[in-house]
Amino acid sequence: MTAILIDHDVLALNVLEEKLIQNGKIEIIGKYTNPYQGLVESVKNQPTVVFLEIEFAGISGIELAKQIQKELPDIKIVFVTNNDSYAVDAFELKAADYIMKPVQVKRLSETINRLLELTNKKTESCPMVCCFHTIKFIYYGKDIEEIEVKWRTAKTKELFAYLIHHRNQSIRKDVLLELFWNQEDLKSGYSQLYTAIYHIRRMLQSIGFNITISSLENSYRLELNDVLLDVDVWEKGMEGETRYVTRSRFLKQRKILDLYKGDFVGEEDYPWAENERKRLRALWLSHVKKMADYMIYNENRYEAIALYLRVQKILPYQEESYVMLMQLYDALGDRYSVQEQYEKLKSMLKEEYDTTPDKSIRQWYQQRKVKQINNSGIQAERYLTLEYK
């Protein structure tokens, strides 16, 4: 179970962190005194629980919790505060708990046990094959359980991926031989193909996934039956949602978009999958942009930043994420983050493509630097004027 801590009081933040570490049942993945940064990091890293103060300058912890829940409906919120007057508000938000400061070890232990009970409740889930980023097998639902699979050979794994990609289609055996065993003589090639299919069937049977591979006269045909495929679930969830985004569509799409963990079998990097990788990547980026535009239109720039940071993490060689983050940080007046993104962009382009940012981007960045220098000069002049007066 993972947690993020958000509190304006550094001392209280450190005390809570120390007590959680002593308890040993929660992994702390971040702590923040800035509530807006805490929001961005919570959406980006999706912890199990957020421990949250209520009283901040500029925004209440109640409002912050609403924004976090809006993006992560299943997240648990625990309020930690000196003020007991917000208990009713916390109850209406269905907060997991409401702890008064100073935090007592026994009381905190009760909260953690309650959190463990809530997160360990099993819900109905379905078997799913995942192909985004890498091939894996999970039970998909509110709780996601990954099943460990050992492949006999790398070729067996690739053959399964190829059949999944061509699901519900008959694939000729000579095509498979040419693709996977073109260096072997015909007899040896067929022997290895039959052996690989045998081991795939045994593996599927051992994990209880009802996927069938039928052997026809000259071909094989894979059918998923009642097993889900992340690509199918993801694409079906996008149907009818391509034109524009509304709040109801946004909430529906958020979980669907999260299925995209990276390029289609990107970790394996099979050459035959390149066209599918490009197609799905373009589709995902298009939807991300629509969602980010919706956030910006509604002045939720921190949420848009979290979304583009996710794009940057999954697809670090996409230039657009760096540019959009520079613009969003600029709109918030965060010149340090603008500079950080520009430097990251320069480094990525140099290392991967041996090039520099586009002229328009360089000009935009230089204009912002000049504007910052001018603003600093004006502020310094005002200060000196006041001093002399």
C-alpha contacts under 8 A as a table, 3 or more apart, distances in Angstrom:
res1	aa1	res2	aa2	distance
1	M	25	K	7.13
1	M	26	I	5.20
1	M	27	E	6.15
1	M	47	P	7.65
1	M	48	T	5.78
1	M	49	V	7.79
1	M	116	L	7.85
2	T	26	I	5.58
2	T	27	E	4.64
2	T	28	I	5.75
2	T	29	I	6.47
2	T	47	P	5.04
2	T	48	T	5.12
2	T	49	V	6.50
3	A	26	I	6.63
3	A	27	E	6.09
3	A	28	I	4.82
3	A	29	I	5.95
3	A	30	G	7.21
3	A	47	P	5.20
3	A	48	T	5.89
3	A	49	V	4.87
3	A	50	V	5.54
3	A	51	F	7.22
4	I	28	I	5.96
4	I	29	I	5.83
4	I	30	G	4.87
4	I	31	K	5.60
4	I	32	Y	7.99
4	I	38	G	7.72
4	I	42	S	6.87
4	I	47	P	6.47
4	I	49	V	6.66
4	I	50	V	4.89
4	I	51	F	6.32
5	L	13	L	7.00
5	L	17	E	7.77
5	L	28	I	7.70
5	L	30	G	6.38
5	L	31	K	4.48
5	L	32	Y	6.30
5	L	38	G	7.81
5	L	50	V	5.84
5	L	51	F	4.82
5	L	52	L	6.18
6	I	13	L	7.27
6	I	31	K	5.76
6	I	32	Y	4.88
6	I	33	T	5.77
6	I	34	N	7.39
6	I	35	P	6.41
6	I	38	G	6.07
6	I	50	V	7.44
6	I	51	F	6.24
6	I	52	L	4.99
6	I	53	E	6.33
7	D	10	V	7.03
7	D	12	A	7.30
7	D	13	L	5.90
7	D	32	Y	6.47
7	D	33	T	5.02
7	D	34	N	7.57
7	D	35	P	7.40
7	D	52	L	6.22
7	D	53	E	5.07
7	D	56	F	7.94
8	H	13	L	7.85
8	H	32	Y	7.69
8	H	33	T	4.40
8	H	34	N	6.63
8	H	35	P	7.66
8	H	53	E	7.49
8	H	56	F	6.46
9	D	12	A	5.34
9	D	13	L	6.14
9	D	33	T	6.77
10	V	13	L	4.97
10	V	14	N	6.19
10	V	33	T	6.73
11	L	14	N	5.19
11	L	15	V	6.19
12	A	15	V	5.08
12	A	16	L	6.13
13	L	16	L	5.29
13	L	17	E	6.17
13	L	31	K	7.32
13	L	33	T	7.99
14	N	17	E	5.00
14	N	18	E	6.14
15	V	18	E	5.17
15	V	19	K	6.33
16	L	19	K	5.22
16	L	20	L	6.18
16	L	103	V	7.33
17	E	20	L	5.19
17	E	21	I	6.17
17	E	28	I	7.53
18	E	21	I	5.14
18	E	22	Q	6.22
19	K	22	Q	5.03
19	K	23	N	6.26
19	K	105	V	6.90
20	L	23	N	5.04
20	L	24	G	6.46
20	L	25	K	7.57
20	L	26	I	6.58
21	I	24	G	5.11
21	I	25	K	7.75
21	I	26	I	7.19
21	I	27	E	7.62
21	I	28	I	7.93
23	N	26	I	7.53
23	N	109	S	7.19
24	G	27	E	7.63
25	K	112	I	7.58
28	I	31	K	7.68
29	I	47	P	7.67
30	G	41	E	7.86
31	K	38	G	7.41
32	Y	35	P	6.93
32	Y	37	Q	6.89
32	Y	38	G	5.56
33	T	38	G	7.56
34	N	37	Q	5.37
34	N	38	G	6.22
35	P	38	G	4.89
35	P	39	L	6.21
35	P	56	F	7.43
35	P	59	I	7.93
35	P	64	L	7.42
36	Y	39	L	5.00
36	Y	40	V	6.36
36	Y	302	Y	7.09
37	Q	40	V	5.10
37	Q	41	E	6.13
37	Q	302	Y	8.00
38	G	41	E	5.22
38	G	42	S	5.96
39	L	42	S	5.15
39	L	43	V	6.29
39	L	64	L	7.16
39	L	67	Q	7.70
39	L	68	I	6.32
39	L	302	Y	7.57
39	L	303	E	7.94
40	V	43	V	5.37
40	V	44	K	6.11
40	V	302	Y	5.88
40	V	303	E	6.28
40	V	305	I	7.18
40	V	306	A	5.23
41	E	44	K	4.88
41	E	45	N	5.82
41	E	46	Q	7.89
41	E	306	A	7.09
42	S	45	N	5.36
42	S	46	Q	5.33
42	S	47	P	6.43
42	S	50	V	7.72
42	S	68	I	7.20
43	V	46	Q	5.39
43	V	68	I	6.87
43	V	71	E	6.61
43	V	72	L	6.94
43	V	303	E	7.51
43	V	306	A	6.32
44	K	306	A	5.39
44	K	307	L	7.14
44	K	309	L	7.29
44	K	310	R	6.41
46	Q	72	L	7.31
46	Q	75	I	7.75
47	P	50	V	7.00
47	P	75	I	7.25
48	T	75	I	5.68
48	T	76	K	6.22
49	V	75	I	5.81
49	V	76	K	4.49
49	V	77	I	5.67
49	V	78	V	7.21
50	V	75	I	7.64
50	V	76	K	6.39
50	V	77	I	5.08
50	V	78	V	6.17
51	F	77	I	6.20
51	F	78	V	4.79
51	F	79	F	5.81
51	F	80	V	6.49
52	L	61	G	6.62
52	L	65	A	7.90
52	L	77	I	7.12
52	L	78	V	6.08
52	L	79	F	4.77
52	L	80	V	5.69
52	L	81	T	7.95
53	E	56	F	7.57
53	E	61	G	5.84
53	E	79	F	5.69
53	E	80	V	5.05
53	E	81	T	5.29
54	I	60	S	5.57
54	I	61	G	3.72
54	I	62	I	6.12
54	I	79	F	6.79
54	I	80	V	7.31
54	I	81	T	6.18
55	E	59	I	7.68
55	E	60	S	5.45
55	E	61	G	5.95
55	E	81	T	7.73
56	F	59	I	5.66
56	F	60	S	5.55
56	F	61	G	6.70
57	A	60	S	7.48
59	I	63	E	6.73
59	I	64	L	7.00
60	S	63	E	5.32
60	S	64	L	6.29
61	G	64	L	4.85
61	G	65	A	5.97
62	I	65	A	5.12
62	I	66	K	6.38
62	I	89	D	7.24
62	I	90	A	7.07
63	E	66	K	5.06
63	E	67	Q	6.44
64	L	67	Q	5.17
64	L	68	I	6.28
65	A	68	I	5.04
65	A	69	Q	6.06
65	A	77	I	7.10
66	K	69	Q	5.12
66	K	70	K	6.00
66	K	93	L	7.43
67	Q	70	K	4.99
67	Q	71	E	6.59
68	I	71	E	5.41
68	I	72	L	5.95
68	I	73	P	7.89
68	I	75	I	8.00
69	Q	72	L	4.77
69	Q	73	P	4.74
69	Q	74	D	7.29
69	Q	75	I	6.51
70	K	73	P	5.91
70	K	251	L	7.62
71	E	251	L	7.33
71	E	254	R	7.55
72	L	75	I	5.59
76	K	95	A	6.65
76	K	96	A	5.81
76	K	115	L	7.75
77	I	95	A	5.02
77	I	96	A	5.53
77	I	97	D	7.12
78	V	95	A	5.97
78	V	96	A	5.49
78	V	97	D	4.81
78	V	98	Y	5.80
78	V	99	I	7.36
79	F	90	A	7.66
79	F	95	A	7.45
79	F	97	D	6.40
79	F	98	Y	4.78
79	F	99	I	6.04
80	V	98	Y	6.15
80	V	99	I	4.80
80	V	100	M	5.82
80	V	101	K	6.56
80	V	103	V	7.86
81	T	84	D	7.46
81	T	98	Y	7.89
81	T	99	I	6.51
81	T	100	M	5.22
81	T	101	K	5.51
82	N	100	M	5.58
82	N	101	K	5.12
82	N	102	P	7.64
83	N	86	Y	6.91
83	N	100	M	7.31
84	D	87	A	5.83
84	D	100	M	7.22
85	S	88	V	7.51
86	Y	89	D	5.25
86	Y	90	A	6.21
87	A	90	A	5.01
87	A	91	F	6.13
87	A	98	Y	6.96
88	V	91	F	4.98
88	V	92	E	6.30
89	D	92	E	5.15
89	D	93	L	6.40
90	A	93	L	5.08
90	A	94	K	6.39
90	A	95	A	5.51
90	A	98	Y	7.33
91	F	94	K	4.97
91	F	95	A	5.91
92	E	95	A	7.66
95	A	98	Y	7.29
96	A	114	R	7.82
96	A	115	L	7.04
97	D	111	T	6.60
99	I	103	V	6.94
99	I	107	R	7.68
99	I	108	L	7.75
100	M	103	V	6.24
101	K	104	Q	7.81
103	V	107	R	7.16
103	V	108	L	6.78
104	Q	107	R	5.27
104	Q	108	L	6.13
105	V	108	L	5.13
105	V	109	S	6.11
106	K	109	S	5.08
106	K	110	E	6.40
107	R	110	E	5.19
107	R	111	T	6.46
108	L	111	T	5.03
108	L	112	I	6.27
109	S	112	I	5.12
109	S	113	N	6.21
110	E	113	N	5.18
110	E	114	R	6.24
111	T	114	R	5.07
111	T	115	L	6.21
112	I	115	L	4.97
112	I	116	L	6.17
113	N	116	L	5.06
113	N	117	E	6.27
114	R	117	E	5.11
114	R	118	L	6.30
115	L	118	L	5.09
115	L	119	T	6.15
116	L	119	T	5.20
116	L	120	N	5.87
117	E	120	N	5.27
117	E	121	K	6.42
118	L	121	K	5.69
122	K	143	D	6.65
123	T	141	G	6.87
123	T	142	K	6.27
123	T	143	D	6.60
124	E	141	G	6.49
124	E	142	K	7.85
125	S	139	Y	5.63
125	S	140	Y	5.07
125	S	141	G	4.41
125	S	142	K	7.32
125	S	143	D	7.48
125	S	144	I	7.90
126	C	139	Y	5.16
126	C	140	Y	5.11
126	C	141	G	6.59
126	C	227	V	7.11
126	C	228	L	7.19
127	P	137	F	7.40
127	P	138	I	5.91
127	P	139	Y	4.45
127	P	140	Y	6.10
127	P	209	F	6.70
127	P	226	D	7.98
127	P	227	V	5.32
127	P	228	L	6.17
128	M	137	F	5.92
128	M	138	I	5.31
128	M	139	Y	5.86
128	M	140	Y	6.14
128	M	227	V	5.53
128	M	228	L	4.37
128	M	229	L	5.40
128	M	230	D	6.73
129	V	135	I	7.19
129	V	136	K	6.02
129	V	137	F	4.78
129	V	138	I	6.49
129	V	227	V	7.31
129	V	228	L	6.25
129	V	229	L	4.92
129	V	230	D	6.36
130	C	134	T	7.11
130	C	135	I	5.44
130	C	136	K	5.19
130	C	137	F	6.09
130	C	138	I	7.42
130	C	229	L	6.05
130	C	230	D	5.13
130	C	231	V	7.45
131	C	134	T	5.34
131	C	135	I	4.68
131	C	136	K	6.89
131	C	161	A	7.95
131	C	229	L	7.73
131	C	230	D	6.70
131	C	231	V	7.00
131	C	264	F	5.66
131	C	265	V	5.31
132	F	135	I	7.13
132	F	230	D	7.36
132	F	231	V	7.35
132	F	259	L	7.56
132	F	260	Y	5.80
132	F	261	K	5.38
132	F	262	G	5.32
132	F	263	D	5.58
132	F	264	F	4.52
132	F	265	V	5.63
132	F	266	G	7.11
133	H	260	Y	7.89
133	H	261	K	5.58
133	H	262	G	4.29
133	H	263	D	4.99
133	H	264	F	5.55
133	H	265	V	4.92
133	H	266	G	4.71
133	H	267	E	5.54
134	T	264	F	7.25
134	T	265	V	4.66
134	T	266	G	6.19
134	T	267	E	5.39
134	T	268	E	6.61
135	I	161	A	7.48
135	I	265	V	6.33
136	K	146	E	7.46
136	K	147	I	7.48
136	K	148	E	7.91
136	K	149	V	7.70
137	F	146	E	5.97
137	F	147	I	5.45
137	F	148	E	7.45
137	F	149	V	7.69
138	I	144	I	6.59
138	I	145	E	5.39
138	I	146	E	4.23
138	I	147	I	5.56
139	Y	143	D	7.92
139	Y	144	I	5.61
139	Y	145	E	5.16
139	Y	146	E	6.51
139	Y	147	I	7.83
140	Y	143	D	6.82
140	Y	144	I	5.13
140	Y	145	E	7.06
141	G	144	I	5.92
147	I	207	I	7.65
149	V	203	M	7.69
151	W	154	A	6.84
151	W	156	T	6.81
151	W	157	K	6.16
152	R	156	T	6.57
152	R	157	K	7.92
152	R	199	H	7.26
153	T	156	T	5.22
153	T	157	K	6.65
154	A	157	K	5.17
154	A	158	E	6.28
155	K	158	E	5.04
155	K	159	L	6.07
155	K	180	F	7.32
155	K	196	A	7.85
156	T	159	L	5.13
156	T	160	F	6.32
156	T	196	A	5.26
156	T	197	I	7.58
156	T	199	H	7.74
156	T	200	I	7.06
157	K	160	F	5.21
157	K	161	A	6.30
158	E	161	A	4.97
158	E	162	Y	6.14
158	E	270	Y	7.71
159	L	162	Y	5.06
159	L	163	L	6.25
159	L	180	F	7.79
159	L	196	A	7.79
160	F	163	L	5.14
160	F	164	I	6.12
160	F	200	I	7.04
161	A	164	I	5.03
161	A	165	H	6.12
162	Y	165	H	5.05
162	Y	166	H	6.31
163	L	166	H	4.99
163	L	167	R	5.75
163	L	171	I	7.88
163	L	221	R	7.50
163	L	222	L	6.08
164	I	167	R	4.81
164	I	222	L	6.83
166	H	169	Q	5.67
166	H	171	I	7.69
166	H	222	L	7.74
167	R	221	R	7.05
167	R	222	L	5.24
167	R	223	E	5.89
167	R	224	L	7.36
168	N	221	R	6.17
168	N	222	L	5.70
168	N	223	E	5.27
168	N	224	L	7.89
169	Q	221	R	5.65
169	Q	222	L	7.07
170	S	219	S	5.86
170	S	220	Y	5.55
170	S	221	R	4.62
170	S	222	L	7.79
171	I	175	V	7.13
171	I	176	L	7.49
171	I	219	S	5.11
171	I	220	Y	5.33
171	I	221	R	6.29
172	R	175	V	5.33
172	R	176	L	6.69
172	R	218	N	5.69
172	R	219	S	4.01
172	R	220	Y	6.50
173	K	176	L	5.06
173	K	177	L	6.24
173	K	218	N	5.81
173	K	219	S	4.88
173	K	220	Y	6.81
174	D	177	L	4.94
174	D	178	E	6.18
174	D	218	N	7.89
175	V	178	E	5.18
175	V	179	L	6.22
176	L	179	L	5.09
176	L	180	F	5.94
176	L	181	W	7.60
176	L	193	L	7.90
177	L	180	F	5.41
177	L	181	W	4.92
177	L	182	N	5.95
177	L	189	G	6.22
177	L	190	Y	7.10
177	L	193	L	7.26
178	E	181	W	5.89
178	E	182	N	4.63
179	L	182	N	6.32
181	W	184	E	5.53
181	W	189	G	5.52
182	N	185	D	7.81
182	N	189	G	7.56
184	E	188	S	5.97
184	E	189	G	5.32
185	D	188	S	5.47
185	D	189	G	5.94
186	L	189	G	5.10
186	L	190	Y	6.20
187	K	190	Y	5.37
187	K	191	S	6.22
188	S	191	S	5.03
188	S	192	Q	6.26
189	G	192	Q	5.27
189	G	193	L	6.22
190	Y	193	L	4.99
190	Y	194	Y	6.14
191	S	194	Y	5.30
191	S	195	T	6.19
192	Q	195	T	5.01
192	Q	196	A	6.06
193	L	196	A	5.17
193	L	197	I	6.26
194	Y	197	I	5.20
194	Y	198	Y	6.14
195	T	198	Y	5.06
195	T	199	H	6.33
196	A	199	H	5.24
196	A	200	I	6.24
197	I	200	I	5.10
197	I	201	R	6.23
198	Y	201	R	5.27
198	Y	202	R	6.29
199	H	202	R	5.01
199	H	203	M	6.06
200	I	203	M	5.13
200	I	204	L	6.23
201	R	204	L	5.22
201	R	205	Q	6.17
201	R	212	T	7.60
201	R	213	I	7.29
202	R	205	Q	5.09
202	R	206	S	6.11
203	M	206	S	5.10
203	M	207	I	6.56
204	L	207	I	5.47
204	L	208	G	6.19
204	L	209	F	5.32
204	L	210	N	7.20
204	L	211	I	6.85
205	Q	208	G	5.08
205	Q	209	F	6.20
205	Q	210	N	7.30
206	S	209	F	7.92
209	F	227	V	6.75
210	N	224	L	7.00
210	N	225	N	6.51
210	N	226	D	6.75
210	N	227	V	6.52
211	I	222	L	7.14
211	I	223	E	5.86
211	I	224	L	4.72
211	I	225	N	6.10
211	I	226	D	7.88
211	I	227	V	6.83
212	T	222	L	5.72
212	T	223	E	5.38
212	T	224	L	6.69
212	T	225	N	7.55
213	I	220	Y	6.47
213	I	221	R	5.45
213	I	222	L	4.39
213	I	223	E	6.50
214	S	220	Y	5.58
214	S	221	R	5.15
214	S	222	L	6.45
215	S	218	N	7.77
215	S	219	S	6.15
215	S	220	Y	4.76
215	S	221	R	6.71
216	L	219	S	5.15
216	L	220	Y	5.89
216	L	221	R	7.61
224	L	227	V	5.23
224	L	228	L	7.08
224	L	229	L	7.98
228	L	232	D	7.44
228	L	233	V	7.13
229	L	232	D	5.35
229	L	233	V	6.28
230	D	233	V	5.13
230	D	234	W	5.92
230	D	259	L	6.65
231	V	234	W	5.12
231	V	235	E	6.08
232	D	235	E	5.22
232	D	236	K	5.92
233	V	236	K	5.24
233	V	237	G	6.05
233	V	256	I	7.61
234	W	237	G	5.21
234	W	238	M	6.51
234	W	256	I	5.54
234	W	257	L	6.87
234	W	259	L	6.63
234	W	260	Y	7.69
235	E	238	M	5.10
235	E	239	E	6.56
236	K	239	E	5.26
237	G	241	E	7.99
237	G	253	Q	7.05
237	G	256	I	6.30
238	M	241	E	5.30
238	M	242	T	6.79
238	M	253	Q	7.24
238	M	256	I	7.87
239	E	242	T	6.92
240	G	243	R	7.54
241	E	244	Y	6.63
241	E	245	V	7.15
241	E	249	R	7.25
242	T	245	V	7.99
242	T	287	H	7.31
244	Y	290	K	6.96
245	V	249	R	5.88
245	V	250	F	6.09
245	V	290	K	6.68
245	V	291	M	6.54
245	V	294	Y	6.57
246	T	249	R	5.13
246	T	250	F	5.87
246	T	294	Y	7.68
247	R	250	F	4.94
247	R	251	L	6.32
248	S	251	L	5.43
248	S	252	K	6.38
249	R	252	K	5.03
249	R	253	Q	5.97
250	F	253	Q	5.13
250	F	254	R	6.06
250	F	291	M	6.83
251	L	254	R	5.34
251	L	255	K	7.48
252	K	255	K	6.51
252	K	256	I	7.10
253	Q	256	I	5.00
253	Q	257	L	5.83
254	R	257	L	5.22
254	R	258	D	6.29
255	K	258	D	5.09
255	K	259	L	6.98
256	I	259	L	5.57
256	I	260	Y	7.86
257	L	260	Y	5.76
257	L	284	W	7.42
258	D	261	K	6.88
260	Y	263	D	7.73
260	Y	284	W	7.63
261	K	314	I	6.82
262	G	266	G	6.64
262	G	314	I	5.47
262	G	315	L	7.03
263	D	266	G	4.52
263	D	267	E	7.82
263	D	277	R	5.60
263	D	280	L	7.56
263	D	281	R	6.47
264	F	273	A	7.37
264	F	276	E	6.95
264	F	277	R	4.97
264	F	280	L	7.31
265	V	268	E	5.52
265	V	269	D	6.20
265	V	270	Y	7.23
265	V	273	A	7.55
265	V	277	R	7.82
266	G	269	D	4.85
266	G	270	Y	7.65
266	G	277	R	7.53
269	D	273	A	7.52
269	D	274	E	7.87
270	Y	273	A	5.55
270	Y	274	E	7.17
271	P	274	E	5.61
272	W	275	N	7.50
273	A	276	E	5.41
273	A	277	R	6.16
274	E	277	R	4.98
274	E	278	K	6.28
275	N	278	K	5.20
275	N	279	R	6.23
276	E	279	R	5.06
276	E	280	L	6.14
277	R	280	L	5.46
277	R	281	R	5.94
278	K	281	R	5.14
278	K	282	A	6.07
279	R	282	A	5.36
279	R	283	L	6.29
280	L	283	L	5.02
280	L	284	W	6.10
281	R	284	W	5.17
281	R	285	L	6.15
282	A	285	L	5.22
282	A	286	S	6.09
283	L	286	S	5.17
283	L	287	H	6.42
284	W	287	H	5.26
284	W	288	V	6.14
285	L	288	V	4.97
285	L	289	K	6.11
286	S	289	K	5.26
286	S	290	K	6.43
287	H	290	K	5.06
287	H	291	M	6.22
288	V	291	M	5.13
288	V	292	A	6.03
288	V	307	L	7.42
289	K	292	A	5.01
289	K	293	D	5.96
290	K	293	D	5.12
290	K	294	Y	6.24
291	M	294	Y	5.05
291	M	295	M	6.33
291	M	304	A	7.95
292	A	295	M	5.00
292	A	296	I	6.17
292	A	303	E	7.84
292	A	304	A	4.94
292	A	307	L	6.96
292	A	308	Y	7.84
293	D	296	I	5.10
293	D	297	Y	6.04
293	D	304	A	7.79
294	Y	297	Y	5.11
294	Y	298	N	6.32
295	M	298	N	5.15
295	M	299	E	6.16
295	M	300	N	4.88
295	M	301	R	6.39
295	M	303	E	6.67
295	M	304	A	5.80
296	I	299	E	4.75
296	I	300	N	5.41
296	I	301	R	5.34
296	I	304	A	6.55
297	Y	300	N	7.52
300	N	303	E	5.50
300	N	304	A	6.53
301	R	304	A	4.93
301	R	305	I	6.09
301	R	328	L	6.58
302	Y	305	I	4.98
302	Y	306	A	6.29
303	E	306	A	5.08
303	E	307	L	6.34
304	A	307	L	5.06
304	A	308	Y	6.29
304	A	328	L	7.98
305	I	308	Y	5.22
305	I	309	L	6.03
305	I	325	L	6.23
305	I	328	L	6.85
306	A	309	L	5.09
306	A	310	R	6.32
307	L	310	R	5.14
307	L	311	V	6.48
308	Y	311	V	4.84
308	Y	312	Q	6.13
308	Y	321	S	5.57
308	Y	324	M	7.42
308	Y	325	L	6.71
309	L	312	Q	4.95
309	L	313	K	6.18
309	L	321	S	7.33
309	L	325	L	7.72
310	R	313	K	5.02
310	R	314	I	6.19
311	V	314	I	5.25
311	V	315	L	5.62
311	V	316	P	7.31
311	V	321	S	6.53
312	Q	315	L	5.23
312	Q	316	P	4.63
312	Q	317	Y	7.60
312	Q	318	Q	7.10
312	Q	321	S	5.86
312	Q	322	Y	7.37
313	K	316	P	5.60
315	L	318	Q	5.82
316	P	319	E	7.95
317	Y	348	M	6.93
317	Y	349	L	7.95
317	Y	352	E	7.78
318	Q	321	S	6.23
318	Q	322	Y	7.82
319	E	322	Y	5.67
319	E	323	V	6.68
319	E	345	L	7.07
320	E	323	V	5.15
320	E	324	M	6.07
321	S	324	M	5.22
321	S	325	L	6.08
322	Y	325	L	5.20
322	Y	326	M	6.19
322	Y	341	Q	5.78
322	Y	342	Y	7.07
322	Y	344	K	7.71
322	Y	345	L	6.10
323	V	326	M	5.12
323	V	327	Q	6.36
323	V	341	Q	7.77
323	V	342	Y	7.79
323	V	361	I	7.69
324	M	327	Q	5.12
324	M	328	L	6.13
325	L	328	L	5.03
325	L	329	Y	5.98
325	L	338	V	7.38
325	L	341	Q	6.98
326	M	329	Y	5.31
326	M	330	D	6.02
326	M	337	S	7.27
326	M	338	V	4.64
326	M	339	Q	7.72
326	M	341	Q	6.03
326	M	342	Y	7.00
327	Q	330	D	4.98
327	Q	331	A	6.23
327	Q	338	V	7.48
328	L	331	A	5.12
328	L	332	L	6.52
329	Y	332	L	5.06
329	Y	333	G	6.25
329	Y	334	D	5.15
329	Y	335	R	6.96
329	Y	337	S	6.27
329	Y	338	V	5.74
330	D	333	G	4.95
330	D	334	D	5.73
330	D	335	R	6.19
330	D	338	V	6.20
331	A	334	D	7.67
334	D	337	S	5.67
334	D	338	V	6.50
335	R	338	V	4.92
335	R	339	Q	6.21
336	Y	339	Q	5.19
336	Y	340	E	6.17
337	S	340	E	4.82
337	S	341	Q	6.12
338	V	341	Q	5.33
338	V	342	Y	6.25
339	Q	342	Y	5.07
339	Q	343	E	6.17
340	E	343	E	5.24
340	E	344	K	6.19
341	Q	344	K	4.98
341	Q	345	L	6.07
342	Y	345	L	5.04
342	Y	346	K	6.24
342	Y	365	Y	7.82
343	E	346	K	5.09
343	E	347	S	6.15
344	K	347	S	5.11
344	K	348	M	6.06
345	L	348	M	5.16
345	L	349	L	6.11
345	L	357	P	7.21
346	K	349	L	5.32
346	K	350	K	6.07
346	K	356	T	5.97
346	K	357	P	6.22
347	S	350	K	5.17
347	S	351	E	6.05
348	M	351	E	5.29
348	M	352	E	5.87
348	M	353	Y	7.82
349	L	352	E	5.38
349	L	353	Y	5.22
349	L	354	D	6.08
349	L	355	T	5.49
349	L	356	T	5.89
349	L	357	P	7.05
350	K	353	Y	5.65
350	K	354	D	4.14
350	K	355	T	5.07
350	K	356	T	6.26
351	E	354	D	5.81
357	P	361	I	6.24
357	P	362	R	6.35
358	D	361	I	5.32
358	D	362	R	6.37
359	K	362	R	5.08
359	K	363	Q	6.11
360	S	363	Q	5.13
360	S	364	W	6.11
361	I	364	W	5.03
361	I	365	Y	6.16
362	R	365	Y	5.16
362	R	366	Q	6.15
363	Q	366	Q	5.11
363	Q	367	Q	6.10
364	W	367	Q	5.20
364	W	368	R	6.41
365	Y	368	R	5.18
365	Y	369	K	6.37
366	Q	369	K	5.02
366	Q	370	V	6.24
367	Q	370	V	5.15
367	Q	371	K	6.15
368	R	371	K	4.99
368	R	372	Q	6.17
369	K	372	Q	5.09
369	K	373	I	6.26
370	V	373	I	5.10
370	V	374	N	6.15
371	K	374	N	5.10
371	K	375	N	6.09
372	Q	375	N	5.05
372	Q	376	S	6.08
373	I	376	S	5.07
373	I	377	G	6.18
374	N	377	G	5.02
374	N	378	I	6.23
375	N	378	I	5.11
375	N	379	Q	6.22
376	S	379	Q	5.14
376	S	380	A	6.14
377	G	380	A	5.06
377	G	381	E	6.10
378	I	381	E	5.07
378	I	382	R	6.21
379	Q	382	R	5.14
379	Q	383	Y	6.20
380	A	383	Y	5.05
380	A	384	L	6.26
381	E	384	L	5.18
381	E	385	T	6.14
382	R	385	T	5.07
382	R	386	L	6.23
383	Y	386	L	5.22
383	Y	387	E	6.23
384	L	387	E	4.95
384	L	388	Y	6.25
385	T	388	Y	5.33
385	T	389	K	6.25
386	L	389	K	5.12
